[in-house]
């Protein structure tokens, strides 16, 4: 009977270099210091959309139909669009569906598409508080919801 050669232990130093760990701690401390300074000095919030008057809104229901399909219904249940390849509309429907699943809310309740005087266009779920700035994803994606607003 042949003996197999002994297993060799290779010391593969998988630890992060000390300068990297120190850098990560420094980054965390600097981040906390910046946030603390901003709160103590009452700096205005950045990245928060400017308040504006609602100029147009429409309630719609987004009903998923698989990985890519989505049906868009108006308040009365009439079909506004039946999209086999819904693209961005499907992405928004999937995000909405996930938010509602997490909060235990019925998936096909209406959402609001809201256009503001300052040009913002949002999809807002009054039930969960979920919302998305539709203009943040580019003009073509925004246009998909603008068409639904005026359909």
Order of alpha helices (4+ residues) and beta strands (2+ residues): alpha-beta-beta-beta-alpha-beta-beta-beta-alpha
